[in-house]
Amino acid sequence: MSIEVRPATEFDDVATLVGPKKPTSNVCFCLSYRIGSKENVALKGPERADRVRELCHQDPPPGVIAYLDGEPVGWAALHPRSETSFARNRLIPHVDDLDVWSLWCLRVRPGHRKQGISHALIDGAVAYARKRGAPAVEAYPVDNGGKQVNLTMAYVGTRGLFESAGFTKAADTGSVLDGFPRVLMRLDLRKPKKSSKKT
Protein backbone atom coordinates (compact mmCIF):
# COMPACT_ATOMS: atom_id res chain seq x y z
CA MET A 1 0.00 0.00 0.00
CA SER A 2 1.55 3.25 -1.18
CA ILE A 3 0.05 6.61 -0.14
CA GLU A 4 1.26 9.65 -2.07
CA VAL A 5 0.18 13.21 -1.24
CA ARG A 6 0.17 15.80 -4.02
CA PRO A 7 -1.09 19.38 -4.51
CA ALA A 8 -4.79 19.51 -5.43
CA THR A 9 -4.47 20.65 -9.04
CA GLU A 10 -6.88 18.08 -10.52
CA PHE A 11 -10.46 19.31 -10.14
CA ASP A 12 -12.03 15.91 -10.84
CA ASP A 13 -10.09 14.40 -7.94
CA VAL A 14 -11.17 17.19 -5.59
CA ALA A 15 -14.79 16.74 -6.73
CA THR A 16 -14.56 12.99 -6.06
CA LEU A 17 -13.56 13.69 -2.46
CA VAL A 18 -15.57 16.78 -1.42
CA GLY A 19 -18.01 17.45 -4.27
CA PRO A 20 -21.73 16.60 -4.45
CA LYS A 21 -23.11 13.40 -5.93
CA LYS A 22 -25.51 15.57 -7.98
CA PRO A 23 -23.88 18.60 -9.69
CA THR A 24 -26.89 20.77 -8.81
CA SER A 25 -26.64 20.06 -5.06
CA ASN A 26 -25.37 22.75 -2.70
CA VAL A 27 -22.57 21.20 -0.70
CA CYS A 28 -19.71 22.97 1.03
CA PHE A 29 -17.11 21.83 -1.56
CA CYS A 30 -14.64 23.05 1.08
CA LEU A 31 -15.31 26.69 0.14
CA SER A 32 -16.84 28.00 3.37
CA TYR A 33 -13.49 28.90 4.98
CA ARG A 34 -11.57 29.42 1.74
CA ILE A 35 -13.61 32.32 0.29
CA GLY A 36 -15.53 35.23 1.80
CA SER A 37 -18.88 34.55 3.47
CA LYS A 38 -20.82 36.73 1.03
CA GLU A 39 -19.44 34.91 -2.01
CA ASN A 40 -19.85 31.52 -0.33
CA VAL A 41 -23.56 32.15 0.29
CA ALA A 42 -24.10 33.50 -3.22
CA LEU A 43 -22.58 30.54 -5.08
CA LYS A 44 -25.11 27.83 -5.88
CA GLY A 45 -24.85 24.35 -7.41
CA PRO A 46 -22.59 24.24 -10.47
CA GLU A 47 -21.21 27.72 -9.64
CA ARG A 48 -19.50 26.18 -6.62
CA ALA A 49 -17.83 23.58 -8.80
CA ASP A 50 -16.68 26.30 -11.21
CA ARG A 51 -15.14 28.25 -8.32
CA VAL A 52 -13.27 25.20 -7.05
CA ARG A 53 -12.06 24.48 -10.59
CA GLU A 54 -10.63 28.04 -10.67
CA LEU A 55 -8.88 27.49 -7.33
CA CYS A 56 -7.29 24.28 -8.59
CA HIS A 57 -5.55 26.31 -11.29
CA GLN A 58 -4.28 28.95 -8.86
CA ASP A 59 -0.94 28.92 -7.09
CA PRO A 60 -1.06 27.60 -4.47
CA PRO A 61 -4.02 25.27 -5.13
CA PRO A 62 -6.75 24.82 -2.48
CA GLY A 63 -5.19 21.88 -0.67
CA VAL A 64 -3.57 18.49 -1.08
CA ILE A 65 -4.87 15.08 -2.07
CA ALA A 66 -3.81 11.65 -0.87
CA TYR A 67 -3.59 8.97 -3.53
CA LEU A 68 -3.59 5.26 -2.81
CA ASP A 69 -2.14 3.35 -5.74
CA GLY A 70 -3.10 6.28 -7.98
CA GLU A 71 -6.69 6.62 -6.71
CA PRO A 72 -7.76 9.79 -4.81
CA VAL A 73 -8.69 8.72 -1.27
CA GLY A 74 -8.15 11.75 0.97
CA TRP A 75 -8.39 15.54 1.00
CA ALA A 76 -6.85 18.25 3.17
CA ALA A 77 -7.74 21.93 2.77
CA LEU A 78 -4.58 24.00 3.15
CA HIS A 79 -3.84 27.63 2.34
CA PRO A 80 -2.12 30.76 3.69
CA ARG A 81 -4.37 31.96 6.52
CA SER A 82 -4.31 35.55 5.24
CA GLU A 83 -6.32 34.43 2.18
CA THR A 84 -8.95 32.49 4.14
CA SER A 85 -11.82 33.48 6.41
CA PHE A 86 -9.61 32.56 9.39
CA ALA A 87 -7.90 35.90 8.80
CA ARG A 88 -11.10 37.58 10.04
CA ASN A 89 -12.64 34.86 12.23
CA ARG A 90 -13.46 36.32 15.67
CA LEU A 91 -13.57 32.91 17.34
CA ILE A 92 -10.13 31.72 16.18
CA PRO A 93 -7.36 33.88 17.69
CA HIS A 94 -4.16 34.99 16.02
CA VAL A 95 -1.22 33.78 18.09
CA ASP A 96 1.23 36.14 16.40
CA ASP A 97 1.81 38.02 13.14
CA LEU A 98 3.50 35.17 11.26
CA ASP A 99 2.11 34.50 7.78
CA VAL A 100 1.02 31.01 8.81
CA TRP A 101 -0.85 28.49 6.68
CA SER A 102 -4.17 27.04 7.85
CA LEU A 103 -5.10 23.35 7.62
CA TRP A 104 -8.81 23.15 8.35
CA CYS A 105 -10.45 20.16 6.70
CA LEU A 106 -9.56 16.47 6.44
CA ARG A 107 -11.70 14.06 4.47
CA VAL A 108 -11.05 10.38 3.88
CA ARG A 109 -13.11 8.57 1.30
CA PRO A 110 -15.53 5.95 2.70
CA GLY A 111 -14.02 2.51 2.45
CA HIS A 112 -10.51 3.84 3.06
CA ARG A 113 -10.69 4.86 6.71
CA LYS A 114 -8.38 3.47 9.38
CA GLN A 115 -5.57 3.03 6.87
CA GLY A 116 -3.38 5.92 8.02
CA ILE A 117 -4.62 8.31 5.34
CA SER A 118 -5.39 11.18 7.75
CA HIS A 119 -1.84 10.97 9.12
CA ALA A 120 -0.43 10.91 5.58
CA LEU A 121 -2.56 13.93 4.63
CA ILE A 122 -1.28 15.98 7.55
CA ASP A 123 2.33 15.00 6.88
CA GLY A 124 1.91 15.76 3.17
CA ALA A 125 0.22 19.11 3.84
CA VAL A 126 3.00 20.13 6.23
CA ALA A 127 5.66 19.08 3.72
CA TYR A 128 3.99 21.12 0.99
CA ALA A 129 3.61 24.19 3.21
CA ARG A 130 7.26 23.90 4.24
CA LYS A 131 8.31 23.64 0.60
CA ARG A 132 6.35 26.82 -0.14
CA GLY A 133 8.09 28.70 2.66
CA ALA A 134 5.35 28.70 5.30
CA PRO A 135 6.78 29.60 8.73
CA ALA A 136 4.16 27.49 10.53
CA VAL A 137 0.98 25.50 9.96
CA GLU A 138 -2.12 25.91 12.12
CA ALA A 139 -5.09 23.59 12.59
CA TYR A 140 -8.30 24.03 14.56
CA PRO A 141 -9.42 20.54 15.68
CA VAL A 142 -11.80 19.54 18.45
CA ASP A 143 -10.41 18.70 21.88
CA ASN A 144 -12.61 15.63 22.34
CA GLY A 145 -10.68 13.93 25.11
CA GLY A 146 -10.89 10.61 23.29
CA LYS A 147 -14.70 10.68 23.02
CA GLN A 148 -16.49 9.81 19.79
CA VAL A 149 -16.95 12.69 17.34
CA ASN A 150 -19.92 12.82 14.96
CA LEU A 151 -18.59 11.72 11.56
CA THR A 152 -20.03 14.75 9.78
CA MET A 153 -18.18 17.04 12.18
CA ALA A 154 -14.93 15.07 12.21
CA TYR A 155 -13.56 17.01 9.23
CA VAL A 156 -11.67 19.35 11.57
CA GLY A 157 -9.70 16.46 13.08
CA THR A 158 -8.95 15.89 16.74
CA ARG A 159 -6.33 17.30 19.04
CA GLY A 160 -4.78 13.84 19.45
CA LEU A 161 -4.46 13.39 15.68
CA PHE A 162 -2.53 16.63 15.31
CA GLU A 163 -0.42 15.98 18.41
CA SER A 164 0.67 12.70 16.84
CA ALA A 165 1.88 14.76 13.85
CA GLY A 166 4.01 17.01 16.06
CA PHE A 167 1.58 19.92 16.52
CA THR A 168 1.22 21.53 19.95
CA LYS A 169 -1.64 23.51 21.45
CA ALA A 170 -1.02 27.23 20.95
CA ALA A 171 -4.32 28.66 22.17
CA ASP A 172 -7.92 28.03 23.09
CA THR A 173 -10.58 29.26 20.67
CA GLY A 174 -14.13 30.49 21.07
CA SER A 175 -15.39 27.84 18.64
CA VAL A 176 -17.32 24.72 19.65
CA LEU A 177 -18.18 21.85 17.30
CA ASP A 178 -20.42 18.90 18.12
CA GLY A 179 -20.24 19.92 21.79
CA PHE A 180 -16.43 19.88 21.89
CA PRO A 181 -14.20 22.96 22.18
CA ARG A 182 -11.85 23.60 19.27
CA VAL A 183 -8.23 24.38 20.01
CA LEU A 184 -5.59 26.09 17.92
CA MET A 185 -2.76 23.68 17.17
CA ARG A 186 0.49 24.93 15.70
CA LEU A 187 3.55 23.36 14.08
CA ASP A 188 6.53 25.69 13.70
CA LEU A 189 8.39 25.10 10.43
CA ARG A 190 11.17 27.63 10.93
CA LYS A 191 14.60 26.16 11.12
CA PRO A 192 16.11 26.51 14.59
CA LYS A 193 18.95 29.00 14.76
CA LYS A 194 22.33 27.38 14.90
CA SER A 195 24.31 28.18 17.98
CA SER A 196 27.51 30.12 17.37
CA LYS A 197 29.06 28.73 20.52
CA LYS A 198 31.65 26.04 20.10
CA THR A 199 31.39 23.02 22.35
C-alpha atoms as an extended CHARMM CRD file, in Angstrom:
* protein
*
       199  EXT
         1         1  MET       CA              0.0000000000        0.0000000000        0.0000000000  PROA      1               0.0000000000
         2         2  SER       CA              1.5530000000        3.2540000000       -1.1780000000  PROA      2               0.0000000000
         3         3  ILE       CA              0.0450000000        6.6110000000       -0.1420000000  PROA      3               0.0000000000
         4         4  GLU       CA              1.2550000000        9.6510000000       -2.0690000000  PROA      4               0.0000000000
         5         5  VAL       CA              0.1840000000       13.2140000000       -1.2410000000  PROA      5               0.0000000000
         6         6  ARG       CA              0.1670000000       15.7990000000       -4.0230000000  PROA      6               0.0000000000
         7         7  PRO       CA             -1.0890000000       19.3790000000       -4.5080000000  PROA      7               0.0000000000
         8         8  ALA       CA             -4.7880000000       19.5130000000       -5.4310000000  PROA      8               0.0000000000
         9         9  THR       CA             -4.4720000000       20.6480000000       -9.0390000000  PROA      9               0.0000000000
        10        10  GLU       CA             -6.8840000000       18.0780000000      -10.5180000000  PROA      10              0.0000000000
        11        11  PHE       CA            -10.4560000000       19.3130000000      -10.1430000000  PROA      11              0.0000000000
        12        12  ASP       CA            -12.0250000000       15.9110000000      -10.8420000000  PROA      12              0.0000000000
        13        13  ASP       CA            -10.0880000000       14.4020000000       -7.9380000000  PROA      13              0.0000000000
        14        14  VAL       CA            -11.1740000000       17.1930000000       -5.5950000000  PROA      14              0.0000000000
        15        15  ALA       CA            -14.7880000000       16.7380000000       -6.7300000000  PROA      15              0.0000000000
        16        16  THR       CA            -14.5570000000       12.9870000000       -6.0620000000  PROA      16              0.0000000000
        17        17  LEU       CA            -13.5590000000       13.6910000000       -2.4620000000  PROA      17              0.0000000000
        18        18  VAL       CA            -15.5690000000       16.7760000000       -1.4240000000  PROA      18              0.0000000000
        19        19  GLY       CA            -18.0120000000       17.4550000000       -4.2710000000  PROA      19              0.0000000000
        20        20  PRO       CA            -21.7310000000       16.6000000000       -4.4450000000  PROA      20              0.0000000000
        21        21  LYS       CA            -23.1120000000       13.4050000000       -5.9260000000  PROA      21              0.0000000000
        22        22  LYS       CA            -25.5070000000       15.5700000000       -7.9800000000  PROA      22              0.0000000000
        23        23  PRO       CA            -23.8810000000       18.5980000000       -9.6950000000  PROA      23              0.0000000000
        24        24  THR       CA            -26.8920000000       20.7730000000       -8.8080000000  PROA      24              0.0000000000
        25        25  SER       CA            -26.6360000000       20.0620000000       -5.0570000000  PROA      25              0.0000000000
        26        26  ASN       CA            -25.3700000000       22.7510000000       -2.7030000000  PROA      26              0.0000000000
        27        27  VAL       CA            -22.5680000000       21.1970000000       -0.7010000000  PROA      27              0.0000000000
        28        28  CYS       CA            -19.7070000000       22.9680000000        1.0300000000  PROA      28              0.0000000000
        29        29  PHE       CA            -17.1130000000       21.8300000000       -1.5590000000  PROA      29              0.0000000000
        30        30  CYS       CA            -14.6370000000       23.0550000000        1.0760000000  PROA      30              0.0000000000
        31        31  LEU       CA            -15.3070000000       26.6850000000        0.1380000000  PROA      31              0.0000000000
        32        32  SER       CA            -16.8360000000       28.0050000000        3.3650000000  PROA      32              0.0000000000
        33        33  TYR       CA            -13.4930000000       28.9030000000        4.9760000000  PROA      33              0.0000000000
        34        34  ARG       CA            -11.5730000000       29.4200000000        1.7430000000  PROA      34              0.0000000000
        35        35  ILE       CA            -13.6130000000       32.3190000000        0.2900000000  PROA      35              0.0000000000
        36        36  GLY       CA            -15.5290000000       35.2260000000        1.7970000000  PROA      36              0.0000000000
        37        37  SER       CA            -18.8800000000       34.5470000000        3.4740000000  PROA      37              0.0000000000
        38        38  LYS       CA            -20.8230000000       36.7270000000        1.0280000000  PROA      38              0.0000000000
        39        39  GLU       CA            -19.4400000000       34.9100000000       -2.0130000000  PROA      39              0.0000000000
        40        40  ASN       CA            -19.8500000000       31.5230000000       -0.3320000000  PROA      40              0.0000000000
        41        41  VAL       CA            -23.5580000000       32.1530000000        0.2880000000  PROA      41              0.0000000000
        42        42  ALA       CA            -24.0970000000       33.4970000000       -3.2250000000  PROA      42              0.0000000000
        43        43  LEU       CA            -22.5790000000       30.5400000000       -5.0800000000  PROA      43              0.0000000000
        44        44  LYS       CA            -25.1150000000       27.8310000000       -5.8840000000  PROA      44              0.0000000000
        45        45  GLY       CA            -24.8540000000       24.3480000000       -7.4110000000  PROA      45              0.0000000000
        46        46  PRO       CA            -22.5910000000       24.2450000000      -10.4710000000  PROA      46              0.0000000000
        47        47  GLU       CA            -21.2080000000       27.7150000000       -9.6380000000  PROA      47              0.0000000000
        48        48  ARG       CA            -19.5030000000       26.1850000000       -6.6230000000  PROA      48              0.0000000000
        49        49  ALA       CA            -17.8260000000       23.5790000000       -8.8010000000  PROA      49              0.0000000000
        50        50  ASP       CA            -16.6830000000       26.2990000000      -11.2060000000  PROA      50              0.0000000000
        51        51  ARG       CA            -15.1430000000       28.2540000000       -8.3200000000  PROA      51              0.0000000000
        52        52  VAL       CA            -13.2670000000       25.1970000000       -7.0510000000  PROA      52              0.0000000000
        53        53  ARG       CA            -12.0610000000       24.4750000000      -10.5880000000  PROA      53              0.0000000000
        54        54  GLU       CA            -10.6270000000       28.0360000000      -10.6660000000  PROA      54              0.0000000000
        55        55  LEU       CA             -8.8790000000       27.4910000000       -7.3320000000  PROA      55              0.0000000000
        56        56  CYS       CA             -7.2880000000       24.2780000000       -8.5870000000  PROA      56              0.0000000000
        57        57  HSD       CA             -5.5480000000       26.3140000000      -11.2890000000  PROA      57              0.0000000000
        58        58  GLN       CA             -4.2830000000       28.9520000000       -8.8630000000  PROA      58              0.0000000000
        59        59  ASP       CA             -0.9420000000       28.9240000000       -7.0860000000  PROA      59              0.0000000000
        60        60  PRO       CA             -1.0650000000       27.5950000000       -4.4650000000  PROA      60              0.0000000000
        61        61  PRO       CA             -4.0200000000       25.2720000000       -5.1260000000  PROA      61              0.0000000000
        62        62  PRO       CA             -6.7540000000       24.8250000000       -2.4830000000  PROA      62              0.0000000000
        63        63  GLY       CA             -5.1910000000       21.8760000000       -0.6700000000  PROA      63              0.0000000000
        64        64  VAL       CA             -3.5710000000       18.4950000000       -1.0770000000  PROA      64              0.0000000000
        65        65  ILE       CA             -4.8750000000       15.0800000000       -2.0720000000  PROA      65              0.0000000000
        66        66  ALA       CA             -3.8110000000       11.6460000000       -0.8700000000  PROA      66              0.0000000000
        67        67  TYR       CA             -3.5940000000        8.9720000000       -3.5310000000  PROA      67              0.0000000000
        68        68  LEU       CA             -3.5870000000        5.2550000000       -2.8070000000  PROA      68              0.0000000000
        69        69  ASP       CA             -2.1430000000        3.3520000000       -5.7390000000  PROA      69              0.0000000000
        70        70  GLY       CA             -3.1000000000        6.2840000000       -7.9820000000  PROA      70              0.0000000000
        71        71  GLU       CA             -6.6880000000        6.6170000000       -6.7110000000  PROA      71              0.0000000000
        72        72  PRO       CA             -7.7560000000        9.7910000000       -4.8100000000  PROA      72              0.0000000000
        73        73  VAL       CA             -8.6870000000        8.7200000000       -1.2730000000  PROA      73              0.0000000000
        74        74  GLY       CA             -8.1470000000       11.7510000000        0.9670000000  PROA      74              0.0000000000
        75        75  TRP       CA             -8.3880000000       15.5380000000        0.9970000000  PROA      75              0.0000000000
        76        76  ALA       CA             -6.8510000000       18.2530000000        3.1740000000  PROA      76              0.0000000000
        77        77  ALA       CA             -7.7450000000       21.9330000000        2.7720000000  PROA      77              0.0000000000
        78        78  LEU       CA             -4.5770000000       24.0010000000        3.1540000000  PROA      78              0.0000000000
        79        79  HSD       CA             -3.8380000000       27.6290000000        2.3390000000  PROA      79              0.0000000000
        80        80  PRO       CA             -2.1200000000       30.7600000000        3.6910000000  PROA      80              0.0000000000
        81        81  ARG       CA             -4.3730000000       31.9600000000        6.5210000000  PROA      81              0.0000000000
        82        82  SER       CA             -4.3110000000       35.5480000000        5.2380000000  PROA      82              0.0000000000
        83        83  GLU       CA             -6.3220000000       34.4260000000        2.1780000000  PROA      83              0.0000000000
        84        84  THR       CA             -8.9520000000       32.4940000000        4.1430000000  PROA      84              0.0000000000
        85        85  SER       CA            -11.8190000000       33.4850000000        6.4100000000  PROA      85              0.0000000000
        86        86  PHE       CA             -9.6130000000       32.5590000000        9.3930000000  PROA      86              0.0000000000
        87        87  ALA       CA             -7.9000000000       35.9030000000        8.8030000000  PROA      87              0.0000000000
        88        88  ARG       CA            -11.1040000000       37.5800000000       10.0400000000  PROA      88              0.0000000000
        89        89  ASN       CA            -12.6390000000       34.8630000000       12.2340000000  PROA      89              0.0000000000
        90        90  ARG       CA            -13.4560000000       36.3210000000       15.6660000000  PROA      90              0.0000000000
        91        91  LEU       CA            -13.5710000000       32.9070000000       17.3420000000  PROA      91              0.0000000000
        92        92  ILE       CA            -10.1280000000       31.7220000000       16.1820000000  PROA      92              0.0000000000
        93        93  PRO       CA             -7.3570000000       33.8840000000       17.6930000000  PROA      93              0.0000000000
        94        94  HSD       CA             -4.1580000000       34.9860000000       16.0200000000  PROA      94              0.0000000000
        95        95  VAL       CA             -1.2180000000       33.7830000000       18.0860000000  PROA      95              0.0000000000
        96        96  ASP       CA              1.2320000000       36.1450000000       16.3950000000  PROA      96              0.0000000000
        97        97  ASP       CA              1.8130000000       38.0240000000       13.1420000000  PROA      97              0.0000000000
        98        98  LEU       CA              3.4960000000       35.1740000000       11.2600000000  PROA      98              0.0000000000
        99        99  ASP       CA              2.1080000000       34.5040000000        7.7840000000  PROA      99              0.0000000000
       100       100  VAL       CA              1.0180000000       31.0070000000        8.8070000000  PROA      100             0.0000000000
       101       101  TRP       CA             -0.8480000000       28.4870000000        6.6760000000  PROA      101             0.0000000000
       102       102  SER       CA             -4.1680000000       27.0360000000        7.8510000000  PROA      102             0.0000000000
       103       103  LEU       CA             -5.1010000000       23.3470000000        7.6180000000  PROA      103             0.0000000000
       104       104  TRP       CA             -8.8060000000       23.1450000000        8.3530000000  PROA      104             0.0000000000
       105       105  CYS       CA            -10.4500000000       20.1580000000        6.6960000000  PROA      105             0.0000000000
       106       106  LEU       CA             -9.5550000000       16.4710000000        6.4390000000  PROA      106             0.0000000000
       107       107  ARG       CA            -11.7020000000       14.0640000000        4.4650000000  PROA      107             0.0000000000
       108       108  VAL       CA            -11.0550000000       10.3760000000        3.8790000000  PROA      108             0.0000000000
       109       109  ARG       CA            -13.1110000000        8.5670000000        1.2970000000  PROA      109             0.0000000000
       110       110  PRO       CA            -15.5300000000        5.9520000000        2.6960000000  PROA      110             0.0000000000
       111       111  GLY       CA            -14.0160000000        2.5070000000        2.4550000000  PROA      111             0.0000000000
       112       112  HSD       CA            -10.5140000000        3.8420000000        3.0580000000  PROA      112             0.0000000000
       113       113  ARG       CA            -10.6920000000        4.8650000000        6.7090000000  PROA      113             0.0000000000
       114       114  LYS       CA             -8.3830000000        3.4650000000        9.3840000000  PROA      114             0.0000000000
       115       115  GLN       CA             -5.5690000000        3.0350000000        6.8700000000  PROA      115             0.0000000000
       116       116  GLY       CA             -3.3820000000        5.9250000000        8.0180000000  PROA      116             0.0000000000
       117       117  ILE       CA             -4.6230000000        8.3100000000        5.3430000000  PROA      117             0.0000000000
       118       118  SER       CA             -5.3920000000       11.1830000000        7.7480000000  PROA      118             0.0000000000
       119       119  HSD       CA             -1.8430000000       10.9720000000        9.1160000000  PROA      119             0.0000000000
       120       120  ALA       CA             -0.4310000000       10.9050000000        5.5820000000  PROA      120             0.0000000000
       121       121  LEU       CA             -2.5590000000       13.9250000000        4.6340000000  PROA      121             0.0000000000
       122       122  ILE       CA             -1.2790000000       15.9850000000        7.5510000000  PROA      122             0.0000000000
       123       123  ASP       CA              2.3320000000       15.0000000000        6.8830000000  PROA      123             0.0000000000
       124       124  GLY       CA              1.9130000000       15.7650000000        3.1740000000  PROA      124             0.0000000000
       125       125  ALA       CA              0.2220000000       19.1080000000        3.8350000000  PROA      125             0.0000000000
       126       126  VAL       CA              2.9990000000       20.1310000000        6.2270000000  PROA      126             0.0000000000
       127       127  ALA       CA              5.6580000000       19.0760000000        3.7250000000  PROA      127             0.0000000000
       128       128  TYR       CA              3.9910000000       21.1250000000        0.9880000000  PROA      128             0.0000000000
       129       129  ALA       CA              3.6130000000       24.1930000000        3.2120000000  PROA      129             0.0000000000
       130       130  ARG       CA              7.2610000000       23.8980000000        4.2430000000  PROA      130             0.0000000000
       131       131  LYS       CA              8.3130000000       23.6380000000        0.5950000000  PROA      131             0.0000000000
       132       132  ARG       CA              6.3480000000       26.8190000000       -0.1430000000  PROA      132             0.0000000000
       133       133  GLY       CA              8.0890000000       28.7040000000        2.6630000000  PROA      133             0.0000000000
       134       134  ALA       CA              5.3470000000       28.6980000000        5.3020000000  PROA      134             0.0000000000
       135       135  PRO       CA              6.7820000000       29.6010000000        8.7310000000  PROA      135             0.0000000000
       136       136  ALA       CA              4.1590000000       27.4910000000       10.5250000000  PROA      136             0.0000000000
       137       137  VAL       CA              0.9820000000       25.4960000000        9.9640000000  PROA      137             0.0000000000
       138       138  GLU       CA             -2.1180000000       25.9050000000       12.1190000000  PROA      138             0.0000000000
       139       139  ALA       CA             -5.0870000000       23.5920000000       12.5860000000  PROA      139             0.0000000000
       140       140  TYR       CA             -8.3040000000       24.0310000000       14.5620000000  PROA      140             0.0000000000
       141       141  PRO       CA             -9.4230000000       20.5380000000       15.6810000000  PROA      141             0.0000000000
       142       142  VAL       CA            -11.7950000000       19.5400000000       18.4520000000  PROA      142             0.0000000000
       143       143  ASP       CA            -10.4090000000       18.6980000000       21.8800000000  PROA      143             0.0000000000
       144       144  ASN       CA            -12.6130000000       15.6330000000       22.3380000000  PROA      144             0.0000000000
       145       145  GLY       CA            -10.6770000000       13.9290000000       25.1140000000  PROA      145             0.0000000000
       146       146  GLY       CA            -10.8890000000       10.6130000000       23.2890000000  PROA      146             0.0000000000
       147       147  LYS       CA            -14.7000000000       10.6810000000       23.0230000000  PROA      147             0.0000000000
       148       148  GLN       CA            -16.4930000000        9.8060000000       19.7900000000  PROA      148             0.0000000000
       149       149  VAL       CA            -16.9530000000       12.6890000000       17.3390000000  PROA      149             0.0000000000
       150       150  ASN       CA            -19.9180000000       12.8190000000       14.9570000000  PROA      150             0.0000000000
       151       151  LEU       CA            -18.5910000000       11.7150000000       11.5630000000  PROA      151             0.0000000000
       152       152  THR       CA            -20.0310000000       14.7520000000        9.7850000000  PROA      152             0.0000000000
       153       153  MET       CA            -18.1790000000       17.0440000000       12.1830000000  PROA      153             0.0000000000
       154       154  ALA       CA            -14.9300000000       15.0690000000       12.2070000000  PROA      154             0.0000000000
       155       155  TYR       CA            -13.5640000000       17.0150000000        9.2270000000  PROA      155             0.0000000000
       156       156  VAL       CA            -11.6690000000       19.3530000000       11.5720000000  PROA      156             0.0000000000
       157       157  GLY       CA             -9.6960000000       16.4610000000       13.0850000000  PROA      157             0.0000000000
       158       158  THR       CA             -8.9500000000       15.8860000000       16.7390000000  PROA      158             0.0000000000
       159       159  ARG       CA             -6.3280000000       17.3040000000       19.0440000000  PROA      159             0.0000000000
       160       160  GLY       CA             -4.7810000000       13.8400000000       19.4500000000  PROA      160             0.0000000000
       161       161  LEU       CA             -4.4640000000       13.3890000000       15.6800000000  PROA      161             0.0000000000
       162       162  PHE       CA             -2.5350000000       16.6300000000       15.3090000000  PROA      162             0.0000000000
       163       163  GLU       CA             -0.4160000000       15.9850000000       18.4140000000  PROA      163             0.0000000000
       164       164  SER       CA              0.6730000000       12.7030000000       16.8390000000  PROA      164             0.0000000000
       165       165  ALA       CA              1.8770000000       14.7620000000       13.8450000000  PROA      165             0.0000000000
       166       166  GLY       CA              4.0100000000       17.0100000000       16.0580000000  PROA      166             0.0000000000
       167       167  PHE       CA              1.5810000000       19.9250000000       16.5190000000  PROA      167             0.0000000000
       168       168  THR       CA              1.2200000000       21.5300000000       19.9450000000  PROA      168             0.0000000000
       169       169  LYS       CA             -1.6350000000       23.5060000000       21.4470000000  PROA      169             0.0000000000
       170       170  ALA       CA             -1.0170000000       27.2260000000       20.9510000000  PROA      170             0.0000000000
       171       171  ALA       CA             -4.3240000000       28.6650000000       22.1660000000  PROA      171             0.0000000000
       172       172  ASP       CA             -7.9250000000       28.0280000000       23.0900000000  PROA      172             0.0000000000
       173       173  THR       CA            -10.5850000000       29.2600000000       20.6710000000  PROA      173             0.0000000000
       174       174  GLY       CA            -14.1290000000       30.4940000000       21.0720000000  PROA      174             0.0000000000
       175       175  SER       CA            -15.3900000000       27.8440000000       18.6360000000  PROA      175             0.0000000000
       176       176  VAL       CA            -17.3160000000       24.7160000000       19.6450000000  PROA      176             0.0000000000
       177       177  LEU       CA            -18.1750000000       21.8520000000       17.2970000000  PROA      177             0.0000000000
       178       178  ASP       CA            -20.4210000000       18.8970000000       18.1230000000  PROA      178             0.0000000000
       179       179  GLY       CA            -20.2440000000       19.9170000000       21.7910000000  PROA      179             0.0000000000
       180       180  PHE       CA            -16.4250000000       19.8830000000       21.8890000000  PROA      180             0.0000000000
       181       181  PRO       CA            -14.2000000000       22.9640000000       22.1770000000  PROA      181             0.0000000000
       182       182  ARG       CA            -11.8520000000       23.5990000000       19.2740000000  PROA      182             0.0000000000
       183       183  VAL       CA             -8.2260000000       24.3830000000       20.0100000000  PROA      183             0.0000000000
       184       184  LEU       CA             -5.5870000000       26.0910000000       17.9160000000  PROA      184             0.0000000000
       185       185  MET       CA             -2.7600000000       23.6810000000       17.1730000000  PROA      185             0.0000000000
       186       186  ARG       CA              0.4920000000       24.9280000000       15.6980000000  PROA      186             0.0000000000
       187       187  LEU       CA              3.5500000000       23.3570000000       14.0780000000  PROA      187             0.0000000000
       188       188  ASP       CA              6.5270000000       25.6890000000       13.7030000000  PROA      188             0.0000000000
       189       189  LEU       CA              8.3900000000       25.1010000000       10.4340000000  PROA      189             0.0000000000
       190       190  ARG       CA             11.1650000000       27.6350000000       10.9300000000  PROA      190             0.0000000000
       191       191  LYS       CA             14.5980000000       26.1640000000       11.1180000000  PROA      191             0.0000000000
       192       192  PRO       CA             16.1130000000       26.5050000000       14.5850000000  PROA      192             0.0000000000
       193       193  LYS       CA             18.9450000000       28.9970000000       14.7640000000  PROA      193             0.0000000000
       194       194  LYS       CA             22.3320000000       27.3780000000       14.9020000000  PROA      194             0.0000000000
       195       195  SER       CA             24.3090000000       28.1800000000       17.9820000000  PROA      195             0.0000000000
       196       196  SER       CA             27.5130000000       30.1180000000       17.3750000000  PROA      196             0.0000000000
       197       197  LYS       CA             29.0590000000       28.7250000000       20.5250000000  PROA      197             0.0000000000
       198       198  LYS       CA             31.6530000000       26.0390000000       20.1030000000  PROA      198             0.0000000000
       199       199  THR       CA             31.3880000000       23.0230000000       22.3480000000  PROA      199             0.0000000000
